Structure formats: C-alpha cells, structure tokens
Amino acid sequence: LLMEQGEWTKAYQQFHMAEGKKQDKPGENLLLQGISAFYAKMPKKAEQALIKAAKFEKYNEKANLWLEQLAL
C-alpha cells in the first residue's frame, strides 16, 4: 500500500524491518525493498537489497534488471 501511495521511504523501512524475520517469500521482500529504495533515492541500499534478491532463483532476473537501472 505504501508503494502504491508513493511513500517510498516508508515502504523501504517496512521491508527492511521484515528482513531477517520468518517470511514465506524473503526474495520478494528483498526485491520490493530494493525497488522502494531505488525510488526513495537510496541507491546503495537499493543495490544491497537487489543483490540479495538476485540470489533467489525466482527473483534473479527481475533483481538484475533493477540493478541495471541503478547502473544507468
């Protein structure tokens, strides 16, 4: 919901707080954390989350596409 409202920093904080806690989809959390950090203009935090997300096979391709956006 925070992402839909454009509350990127708040969204990042929520995803970051969830990291490390028991989750059904930790890769998805990391991907969304990275995306929200990207839009919140926190490139280092975005990169860190997206690199972790890329380690999950299901999210590898999407995470790498976002990492390419960071490099632009």
C-alpha angles and dihedrals in degrees: 000000000000090000091051089053092050093246091142099162093048090047091051091051092052094049091045092052090051092053111106094020121108108280137170092220112025091163091056090049091053092047092051090044089055094047093049091048089050092056092041086060095245100131098171092052090045091051093049093051094044093050088054091046091052089063089069109082094218092055100033098100096045093045091051091051089054091047088055089054089054090054093056 
